[in-house]
Amino acid sequence: MDFRIKWEGNMDKKTLALLGVALIVVGVTGLVLSSGYSHFSYGGYSPQWGSFGEMGQSGMMGGGMMGGGMMGGNMLVSGGVPYNSNGSLVSLEQASDIAKRYLAAQNNPGLELADLEEWEFNFYVEYKEKSTGTKAFQMLIDKYSGIVSPEMGPNMMWNTKYGMMGTQPGSMTLTKEQAVAYAQQFLDSRLPGTKAEDSGLFYGYYHFDVKKDNKMYGMMDVSGYSGQVWYHTWHGNFIQED
């Protein structure tokens, strides 16, 4: 039996060549799109599944975003412009001033600066509510330009009050003890020798410092609803804390 494709009609060599190019373009495009989808569809570790699972809740949030409107006009320096005229990196002292000026720009007297840390690739900033003590949101300061931007990950995906993605009804269903267990389970399987230490509660998730030999090593979050674990991979090595 002959399985060779038989072309009907008159198809010259030029037409066949164009068709071949078109098929190659479509194939390459499919690979790129497929690769991109794979990258952005998986971010949280689920201890129940034992592997990297799909990111948390979906759907746009109808409530408040960070600072009353994600980013808005709160970038303190335009993109691509060095914060220092001599091209040197932003110092911890300068980052502290930037973080305070960003907070002032929010015009929300109920918030205060909770933490400022310098890492290899950025400055990490936390803000919290004065009245409740609950942490509000996490920001990053670019070490070259001084730009303040919302931290990716749980800060945007799981934060049920200041984030931008779908909310969860009611209180979190996961206790702090359960969150600690899930966090440590992840570390034991992926980063043996490290320990999860409670670092505060955000709306929708628990935040942990990761220590190794009693020194800061990284950070991670655990969803207060699903138990998913999200390890921060974008900071680099820890340098110092304000």
C-alpha positions in Angstrom: 0.0 0.0 0.0 1.4 3.4 -1.0 1.1 6.0 1.8 2.9 8.8 -0.1 0.9 12.0 -0.4 -0.2 12.7 -4.0 -0.7 16.4 -4.9 -3.7 17.2 -7.0 -3.5 19.9 -9.6 -0.6 21.8 -10.8 1.7 22.9 -8.0 5.1 24.2 -9.3 8.4 24.2 -7.3 8.0 27.9 -6.3 4.7 27.3 -4.7 6.0 24.2 -2.9 9.0 26.2 -1.6 6.7 29.0 -0.2 4.5 26.4 1.4 7.5 24.9 3.1 8.7 28.2 4.5 5.2 28.9 5.8 5.1 25.6 7.6 8.5 26.2 9.2 7.3 29.7 10.4 4.1 28.2 11.9 6.1 25.5 13.6 8.7 27.8 15.2 5.9 30.2 16.3 4.1 27.3 18.0 7.3 26.3 19.8 7.8 29.9 21.1 4.2 30.3 22.3 4.2 26.8 23.9 7.5 27.6 25.7 6.1 31.0 26.9 2.9 29.4 28.2 4.8 26.7 30.0 7.0 29.3 31.7 4.2 31.5 33.0 1.7 28.8 33.9 3.8 27.2 36.6 5.0 29.0 39.6 3.7 27.7 42.9 4.8 24.5 44.6 1.9 22.4 45.9 2.9 20.0 48.7 -0.2 18.0 47.9 0.9 17.4 44.2 4.5 17.0 45.0 5.6 19.2 42.0 5.4 22.7 40.7 1.7 23.5 40.3 -0.3 26.2 38.6 -0.2 29.7 40.0 -2.8 30.6 42.6 -6.1 32.2 42.1 -7.2 33.6 38.7 -9.3 36.5 37.6 -8.8 40.2 38.0 -9.4 41.7 41.4 -12.1 44.3 41.7 -10.8 45.8 45.0 -7.8 47.9 45.8 -4.5 47.5 44.2 -1.2 48.5 45.7 -1.2 52.1 46.7 -4.8 52.5 45.4 -3.8 51.8 41.8 -1.0 49.6 40.6 2.0 51.7 39.9 0.0 54.7 38.9 2.4 57.7 38.8 4.5 56.4 41.7 7.7 55.4 39.8 10.2 57.8 41.3 12.7 57.8 38.4 12.0 57.3 34.7 13.2 54.0 33.1 16.8 53.7 32.0 18.0 56.8 33.9 20.7 56.1 36.6 19.7 57.2 40.0 23.2 58.5 40.6 24.7 60.8 38.1 28.1 59.0 38.3 26.4 55.7 37.4 27.0 54.1 40.8 24.4 51.7 42.3 21.7 52.9 44.7 23.0 52.6 48.3 21.0 51.2 51.3 20.6 54.8 52.7 19.3 56.0 49.3 17.0 53.0 49.1 15.6 53.9 52.5 14.8 57.4 51.3 13.2 56.1 48.1 11.0 53.7 50.1 9.9 56.5 52.5 9.1 58.8 49.6 7.2 56.1 47.9 5.1 55.6 51.0 4.4 59.3 51.3 3.2 59.3 47.6 0.5 56.8 48.5 -1.1 59.3 50.8 -2.3 56.5 53.1 -1.5 57.4 56.8 -2.5 53.9 57.8 0.6 52.3 56.3 4.2 52.3 57.5 7.5 50.9 56.3 8.1 47.5 57.9 11.3 46.2 56.4 14.1 47.1 53.9 16.6 44.6 52.8 19.4 44.8 50.2 19.9 41.8 48.0 22.3 41.1 45.1 19.8 42.1 42.4 17.4 44.5 44.2 16.2 46.1 47.4 13.2 44.4 49.0 10.7 46.5 50.8 7.7 45.6 53.0 4.9 47.9 54.1 2.4 47.1 56.8 -0.9 48.4 58.4 -0.4 50.4 61.6 -3.7 49.4 63.1 -3.6 45.7 62.5 0.1 44.9 62.2 -0.7 42.8 59.1 1.8 43.3 56.3 0.2 45.1 53.3 2.4 44.6 50.2 6.0 44.0 49.0 7.9 46.3 46.6 11.3 46.1 44.8 13.7 49.0 44.2 15.9 48.8 41.2 19.5 49.2 42.2 20.5 51.1 39.1 17.5 53.4 38.4 15.8 53.6 41.8 12.5 52.7 40.3 10.0 51.2 42.8 7.8 48.4 41.4 5.4 45.8 42.9 7.1 42.5 43.6 6.0 39.7 41.4 4.6 36.4 42.6 2.3 36.1 45.7 2.4 39.9 46.2 0.4 40.2 43.0 -1.2 36.8 42.6 -2.3 35.9 46.2 -2.7 39.2 48.0 -6.4 39.4 48.6 -6.5 43.1 49.7 -3.6 44.9 47.9 -2.9 42.6 45.0 -4.4 42.4 41.5 -5.6 38.9 41.1 -8.7 36.9 42.3 -9.8 37.1 45.9 -10.7 34.2 48.3 -13.8 34.5 50.4 -13.5 34.6 54.1 -10.5 34.0 56.4 -7.5 31.9 55.4 -8.1 28.2 55.9 -4.5 27.3 56.6 -3.0 27.7 60.0 0.4 29.2 60.6 1.6 25.8 61.8 0.4 24.1 58.6 2.1 26.8 56.5 5.4 26.2 58.4 5.1 22.5 57.7 4.5 23.0 54.0 7.3 25.5 53.7 9.8 23.2 55.5 8.6 20.2 53.4 9.5 22.2 50.3 12.9 23.2 51.6 13.8 19.7 52.7 13.1 18.4 49.2 14.6 21.2 47.2 17.1 23.0 49.4 18.4 20.6 52.1 20.0 22.3 55.1 17.8 25.4 55.0 15.0 26.4 57.5 11.8 28.3 57.1 11.4 31.1 59.8 8.1 32.9 60.2 8.4 36.5 58.9 4.8 37.8 59.1 1.4 37.5 57.7 0.1 39.1 54.5 -3.5 39.1 53.3 -3.9 35.7 51.7 -0.5 34.2 52.5 2.3 33.6 55.0 5.8 35.0 54.5 8.9 33.2 55.5 12.6 34.0 55.7 14.8 31.1 54.6 17.9 30.6 56.7 21.0 28.5 56.2 23.6 28.2 59.0 21.5 30.9 60.9 22.2 33.3 58.0 19.7 34.8 55.6 19.5 32.7 52.5 16.2 33.5 50.7 12.5 34.0 51.2 9.3 32.2 50.3 5.5 32.4 50.7 2.8 29.9 51.4 -0.9 30.4 50.3 -3.2 30.6 53.2 -5.9 28.8 51.2 -4.3 26.1 49.1 -1.0 25.5 50.9 1.0 26.2 47.7 4.6 27.3 48.2 6.2 30.0 46.2 10.0 30.5 46.5 11.4 33.9 45.6 14.0 33.3 42.8 14.7 36.9 41.8 16.8 38.4 44.7 20.2 36.8 44.4 22.4 36.7 47.5 21.5 38.5 50.7 23.7 41.5 51.5 22.3 43.5 54.4 19.2 44.8 56.2 18.3 48.4 57.2 
